[in-house]
Amino acid sequence: MGGIHLYMRQNKIEPDLQNKIRKYLEYIYLKRDQEIQSNEFINQLSSSLQREILIKVQGGALKKIDIFTQNFSNEFIEELSLKVKQIYFCSDEIIQEENQHITNPSIFILNQGRVEINFRETTFRTLKEKGEYFGQVEFFKMEYQS
């Protein structure tokens, strides 16, 4: 982290931005360590146990979402659970800009924390509970190019 401090000092980065950067990096390092430990644990399991635990954990989260349970079979949801990827975002990080072109539509499921969805600079919706989700409209409307 010494190089980051030096870079910010040499480039006269304002203290508020420096704080945001420090908090973000601390959070990312912490989460990366946790993720590495989780992956090491899972990677030590046999492939059938890896599959089983992903279906249990990720599939369990997907099965709590009406849009999946009302439209897809259990088998499909279980296969989909093997494709789920966890992504960590830092406090105040923008996940998607309002008018930004979405190149990889995704459904985001809240595991912990809080997400504000803003529309025209006004908070439209706040997600606070584990299992709440957003991005489903863009995900299901995506067009595939052949």
Backbone as JSON, one array per atom type, in Angstrom:
{
  "sequence": "MGGIHLYMRQNKIEPDLQNKIRKYLEYIYLKRDQEIQSNEFINQLSSSLQREILIKVQGGALKKIDIFTQNFSNEFIEELSLKVKQIYFCSDEIIQEENQHITNPSIFILNQGRVEINFRETTFRTLKEKGEYFGQVEFFKMEYQS",
  "N": [[0.82, -1.2, 0.0], [2.12, 1.11, 0.29], [3.04, 2.19, -2.13], [0.71, 3.14, -3.23], [-0.02, 5.19, -1.46], [2.13, 6.92, -1.9], [1.75, 7.52, -4.63], [-0.72, 8.89, -4.5], [-0.04, 11.07, -2.91], [1.99, 12.31, -4.48], [0.49, 13.04, -6.67], [-1.24, 14.8, -5.64], [-3.82, 14.11, -4.63], [-7.06, 14.73, -3.37], [-7.9, 14.7, 0.15], [-10.45, 13.5, 0.79], [-10.98, 11.83, -1.4], [-8.73, 10.21, -1.22], [-9.31, 8.87, 1.18], [-11.6, 7.42, 0.39], [-10.42, 5.74, -1.51], [-8.58, 4.31, 0.09], [-10.36, 2.97, 1.89], [-11.78, 1.44, 0.07], [-9.76, -0.23, -1.01], [-8.91, -1.59, 1.32], [-11.26, -2.96, 1.93], [-11.56, -4.55, -0.39], [-9.2, -6.11, -0.26], [-9.68, -7.52, 2.13], [-12.06, -8.92, 1.48], [-11.12, -10.36, -0.72], [-9.25, -12.02, 0.5], [-11.01, -13.53, 2.09], [-12.5, -14.7, 0.05], [-10.54, -16.19, -1.28], [-9.9, -18.03, 0.73], [-12.39, -19.34, 0.94], [-12.6, -20.39, -1.67], [-10.35, -22.06, -1.67], [-11.1, -23.93, 0.23], [-13.4, -25.04, -1.02], [-12.23, -25.98, -3.4], [-10.71, -28.08, -2.45], [-12.45, -30.1, -2.13], [-14.07, -33.02, -3.51], [-15.14, -33.25, -6.97], [-17.85, -33.91, -7.13], [-18.77, -33.24, -4.56], [-18.19, -30.51, -4.61], [-19.98, -29.66, -6.55], [-22.36, -30.31, -5.26], [-22.32, -28.62, -2.98], [-22.33, -26.08, -4.17], [-24.8, -26.13, -5.48], [-26.45, -26.31, -3.27], [-25.86, -23.91, -1.8], [-25.72, -21.66, -3.72], [-27.86, -22.36, -5.38], [-29.87, -22.45, -3.48], [-30.17, -19.73, -2.9], [-31.07, -18.81, -5.4], [-33.49, -20.18, -5.61], [-35.11, -18.83, -3.9], [-36.06, -16.73, -5.23], [-38.75, -15.44, -6.88], [-39.01, -15.04, -9.68], [-37.42, -16.99, -10.8], [-38.32, -19.46, -9.66], [-40.97, -19.53, -10.53], [-40.77, -19.71, -13.25], [-38.9, -21.56, -14.12], [-37.57, -24.92, -14.08], [-36.61, -27.04, -11.28], [-34.32, -28.47, -11.91], [-33.12, -26.89, -13.9], [-32.6, -24.56, -12.43], [-30.77, -25.58, -10.6], [-28.62, -26.24, -12.32], [-28.06, -23.69, -13.25], [-27.19, -22.55, -10.89], [-24.61, -23.43, -10.7], [-23.25, -21.73, -12.28], [-23.25, -19.25, -11.14], [-21.64, -16.32, -9.98], [-19.85, -14.77, -7.38], [-19.62, -11.38, -6.61], [-17.93, -8.66, -5.25], [-18.71, -5.5, -3.99], [-17.74, -2.24, -3.08], [-18.51, 0.13, -0.48], [-20.34, 2.92, -1.57], [-19.66, 2.46, -4.2], [-20.33, 2.57, -7.66], [-22.44, 0.5, -9.37], [-23.77, 0.26, -11.79], [-24.12, 2.66, -14.25], [-26.71, 5.02, -15.01], [-27.43, 5.59, -17.81], [-25.71, 3.98, -19.16], [-24.5, 1.69, -21.58], [-25.33, -1.69, -21.39], [-23.25, -4.31, -21.44], [-23.03, -6.89, -20.54], [-25.57, -8.18, -19.36], [-26.79, -8.75, -16.09], [-28.16, -10.44, -13.24], [-28.35, -9.19, -10.1], [-27.94, -10.28, -6.86], [-28.53, -9.5, -3.61], [-26.34, -10.14, -1.01], [-25.23, -9.22, 1.35], [-25.28, -6.04, 3.02], [-26.2, -2.94, 1.45], [-28.02, -1.57, -1.25], [-28.58, 1.14, -3.32], [-30.9, 2.1, -5.71], [-30.93, 4.37, -8.15], [-32.74, 6.77, -10.02], [-32.62, 9.2, -12.35], [-31.16, 10.87, -10.57], [-32.52, 10.53, -8.17], [-33.37, 8.55, -5.38], [-34.74, 5.56, -6.17], [-35.3, 3.02, -5.31], [-34.41, 1.04, -2.49], [-32.37, -1.58, -1.59], [-32.1, -3.8, 1.05], [-32.28, -6.22, 2.31], [-31.08, -9.55, 2.57], [-31.06, -11.52, -0.31], [-32.71, -9.91, -1.84], [-33.06, -8.5, -5.12], [-31.9, -7.16, -8.3], [-31.82, -6.01, -11.73], [-33.02, -7.85, -13.3], [-34.81, -7.28, -15.39], [-33.26, -6.16, -17.49], [-31.6, -8.36, -17.87], [-33.32, -10.47, -18.78], [-34.3, -9.3, -21.07], [-32.21, -9.19, -22.81], [-30.62, -9.38, -26.01], [-29.48, -11.84, -28.16], [-26.7, -12.03, -30.27], [-26.12, -13.49, -33.38]],
  "CA": [[0.0, 0.0, 0.0], [3.01, 2.26, 0.3], [3.07, 2.76, -3.47], [-0.55, 3.86, -3.44], [0.09, 6.43, -0.7], [3.09, 7.76, -2.61], [1.08, 7.97, -5.85], [-1.75, 9.88, -4.16], [0.65, 12.27, -2.41], [2.66, 12.95, -5.6], [-0.51, 13.58, -7.59], [-2.06, 15.75, -4.88], [-5.21, 13.64, -4.56], [-7.72, 15.32, -2.21], [-8.05, 13.78, 1.28], [-11.7, 12.72, 0.72], [-10.78, 10.77, -2.39], [-7.75, 9.29, -0.63], [-10.04, 8.04, 2.13], [-12.42, 6.47, -0.38], [-9.52, 4.75, -2.12], [-8.08, 3.44, 1.17], [-11.46, 2.12, 2.35], [-12.08, 0.49, -1.0], [-8.68, -1.23, -1.08], [-8.98, -2.42, 2.52], [-12.42, -3.83, 1.76], [-11.26, -5.52, -1.44], [-8.2, -7.06, 0.25], [-10.35, -8.36, 3.1], [-12.97, -9.81, 0.76], [-10.32, -11.26, -1.55], [-8.72, -13.04, 1.4], [-12.12, -14.41, 2.44], [-12.86, -15.45, -1.15], [-9.48, -17.17, -1.51], [-10.09, -19.09, 1.73], [-13.57, -20.11, 0.54], [-12.27, -21.17, -2.87], [-9.42, -23.13, -1.29], [-11.92, -24.93, 0.91], [-14.23, -25.71, -2.01], [-11.35, -26.68, -4.34], [-10.19, -29.29, -1.83], [-13.5, -31.11, -2.17], [-14.21, -33.76, -4.77], [-16.0, -32.5, -7.9], [-19.27, -34.13, -6.8], [-19.07, -32.43, -3.37], [-18.19, -29.11, -5.05], [-21.27, -29.47, -7.22], [-23.41, -30.39, -4.25], [-22.31, -27.43, -2.11], [-22.76, -24.93, -4.98], [-26.25, -26.24, -5.68], [-27.08, -26.01, -1.98], [-25.7, -22.5, -1.42], [-26.14, -20.75, -4.79], [-29.2, -22.76, -5.79], [-30.79, -22.02, -2.42], [-30.43, -18.3, -3.1], [-31.89, -18.65, -6.61], [-34.83, -20.74, -5.38], [-35.89, -17.88, -3.1], [-36.46, -15.64, -6.12], [-39.96, -15.84, -7.61], [-38.84, -15.04, -11.13], [-36.83, -18.28, -11.17], [-39.16, -20.6, -9.27], [-42.22, -19.53, -11.28], [-40.56, -19.86, -14.68], [-37.9, -22.57, -14.47], [-37.59, -26.17, -13.31], [-35.57, -27.21, -10.26], [-33.1, -28.93, -12.58], [-32.52, -25.73, -14.56], [-32.08, -23.68, -11.37], [-29.56, -26.21, -10.06], [-27.55, -26.05, -13.3], [-27.74, -22.26, -13.24], [-26.46, -22.25, -9.65], [-23.19, -23.75, -10.92], [-22.69, -20.62, -13.08], [-23.31, -18.02, -10.35], [-20.36, -15.78, -9.52], [-19.96, -13.74, -6.37], [-18.88, -10.16, -6.89], [-17.95, -7.77, -4.09], [-18.68, -4.08, -4.27], [-17.4, -1.43, -1.92], [-19.43, 1.2, -0.14], [-20.37, 4.07, -2.5], [-19.25, 2.09, -5.55], [-21.42, 2.55, -8.63], [-22.49, -0.8, -10.04], [-24.21, 0.5, -13.17], [-24.56, 4.03, -14.52], [-28.08, 5.05, -15.52], [-27.57, 5.52, -19.26], [-24.58, 3.21, -19.68], [-24.86, 0.49, -22.34], [-25.04, -2.89, -20.62], [-22.65, -5.3, -22.33], [-23.19, -8.22, -19.97], [-26.67, -8.07, -18.4], [-26.69, -9.67, -14.96], [-29.07, -10.28, -12.12], [-27.57, -9.0, -8.88], [-28.66, -10.72, -5.67], [-27.86, -8.94, -2.44], [-25.97, -11.1, 0.04], [-25.16, -8.39, 2.55], [-25.09, -4.62, 2.73], [-27.33, -2.14, 1.0], [-27.86, -1.04, -2.6], [-29.57, 2.15, -3.72], [-31.15, 2.2, -7.14], [-31.3, 5.75, -8.41], [-33.25, 7.11, -11.34], [-32.59, 10.66, -12.5], [-30.58, 11.45, -9.35], [-33.41, 10.32, -7.03], [-33.4, 7.15, -4.96], [-35.95, 4.92, -6.66], [-35.52, 1.82, -4.5], [-33.27, 0.66, -1.66], [-32.34, -2.99, -1.23], [-31.4, -3.96, 2.32], [-32.43, -7.58, 2.81], [-30.42, -10.62, 1.85], [-31.95, -12.16, -1.27], [-33.34, -8.95, -2.75], [-32.32, -8.53, -6.38], [-32.2, -6.19, -9.35], [-31.18, -6.29, -13.01], [-33.72, -8.93, -13.99], [-35.44, -6.8, -16.63], [-32.2, -6.09, -18.5], [-31.1, -9.72, -18.09], [-34.24, -11.25, -19.59], [-34.54, -8.6, -22.34], [-31.0, -9.15, -23.65], [-30.72, -9.98, -27.33], [-28.27, -12.55, -28.53], [-26.28, -11.83, -31.66], [-25.59, -14.75, -33.94]],
  "C": [[0.86, 1.26, 0.0], [3.07, 2.96, -1.04], [1.82, 3.58, -3.76], [-0.51, 5.2, -2.71], [1.02, 7.42, -1.41], [2.45, 8.35, -3.87], [0.09, 9.09, -5.53], [-1.11, 11.19, -3.68], [1.3, 13.03, -3.58], [1.67, 13.61, -6.55], [-1.53, 14.48, -6.9], [-3.56, 15.39, -4.9], [-5.83, 14.18, -3.27], [-7.92, 14.26, -1.12], [-9.32, 12.92, 1.23], [-11.56, 11.56, -0.26], [-9.77, 9.75, -1.89], [-8.42, 8.34, 0.35], [-10.88, 6.99, 1.43], [-11.56, 5.36, -0.96], [-9.0, 3.78, -1.06], [-9.15, 2.46, 1.64], [-11.78, 1.04, 1.32], [-11.02, -0.62, -1.04], [-8.68, -2.14, 0.14], [-10.12, -3.42, 2.4], [-12.12, -4.94, 0.75], [-10.25, -6.56, -0.95], [-8.83, -8.02, 1.25], [-11.24, -9.39, 2.4], [-12.2, -10.81, -0.09], [-9.72, -12.37, -0.69], [-9.81, -14.04, 1.78], [-12.5, -15.3, 1.25], [-11.82, -16.53, -1.45], [-9.63, -18.33, -0.53], [-11.28, -19.96, 1.38], [-13.27, -20.98, -0.66], [-11.32, -22.31, -2.56], [-10.17, -24.27, -0.63], [-12.72, -25.74, -0.11], [-13.37, -26.52, -2.98], [-10.76, -27.96, -3.77], [-11.21, -30.43, -1.85], [-13.49, -31.85, -3.51], [-15.17, -32.99, -5.67], [-17.48, -32.71, -7.58], [-19.67, -33.34, -5.55], [-19.07, -30.95, -3.71], [-19.54, -28.78, -5.68], [-22.4, -29.4, -6.2], [-23.48, -29.12, -3.4], [-22.74, -26.19, -2.9], [-24.26, -24.95, -5.22], [-26.98, -25.87, -4.4], [-27.04, -24.51, -1.68], [-26.25, -21.56, -2.5], [-27.57, -21.07, -5.24], [-30.24, -22.35, -4.76], [-31.16, -20.56, -2.56], [-31.34, -18.08, -4.31], [-33.33, -19.13, -6.39], [-35.7, -19.84, -4.5], [-36.41, -16.72, -3.95], [-37.6, -16.12, -7.02], [-39.75, -15.97, -9.11], [-38.22, -16.36, -11.64], [-37.78, -19.44, -10.88], [-40.46, -20.67, -10.07], [-42.02, -19.82, -12.77], [-39.62, -20.99, -15.08], [-38.0, -23.79, -13.56], [-36.47, -26.17, -12.27], [-34.25, -27.61, -10.91], [-32.38, -27.76, -13.25], [-31.88, -24.8, -13.52], [-30.8, -24.27, -10.78], [-28.39, -26.06, -11.02], [-27.11, -24.59, -13.35], [-26.91, -21.91, -12.01], [-24.97, -22.55, -9.79], [-22.49, -22.64, -11.7], [-22.65, -19.3, -12.32], [-21.92, -17.61, -9.9], [-20.63, -14.72, -8.47], [-19.07, -12.57, -6.74], [-19.03, -9.27, -5.66], [-17.86, -6.33, -4.57], [-18.42, -3.34, -2.97], [-18.49, -0.4, -1.68], [-19.25, 2.36, -1.12], [-19.89, 3.72, -3.91], [-20.47, 2.04, -6.46], [-21.35, 1.23, -9.39], [-22.83, -0.61, -11.51], [-24.66, 1.95, -13.28], [-25.92, 4.0, -15.21], [-28.19, 4.87, -17.03], [-26.45, 4.74, -19.93], [-25.1, 1.98, -20.42], [-24.43, -0.74, -21.55], [-24.52, -3.96, -21.59], [-22.85, -6.73, -21.84], [-24.3, -8.17, -18.92], [-26.59, -9.16, -17.33], [-27.81, -9.41, -13.98], [-28.2, -10.23, -10.87], [-28.44, -9.37, -7.69], [-27.87, -10.24, -4.46], [-27.59, -10.04, -1.41], [-25.84, -10.39, 1.38], [-24.94, -6.95, 2.14], [-26.37, -3.95, 2.28], [-27.02, -1.6, -0.39], [-28.97, -0.03, -2.84], [-29.68, 2.13, -5.23], [-31.69, 3.59, -7.39], [-31.77, 5.91, -9.85], [-33.36, 8.62, -11.4], [-32.25, 11.35, -11.18], [-31.48, 11.38, -8.13], [-33.39, 8.84, -6.67], [-34.75, 6.57, -5.31], [-36.33, 3.73, -5.77], [-34.25, 1.54, -3.7], [-33.42, -0.81, -1.3], [-31.53, -3.13, 0.05], [-31.38, -5.4, 2.8], [-31.7, -8.58, 1.93], [-31.45, -11.29, 0.93], [-32.69, -11.2, -2.18], [-32.46, -8.85, -4.0], [-32.74, -7.41, -7.31], [-31.44, -6.59, -10.61], [-31.91, -7.33, -13.84], [-34.34, -8.49, -15.31], [-34.41, -6.78, -17.76], [-31.69, -7.49, -18.86], [-32.02, -10.5, -19.04], [-34.58, -10.59, -20.93], [-33.34, -8.67, -23.28], [-31.23, -9.91, -24.95], [-29.4, -10.63, -27.67], [-27.96, -12.28, -29.99], [-25.71, -13.12, -32.19], [-24.49, -14.48, -34.92]]
}
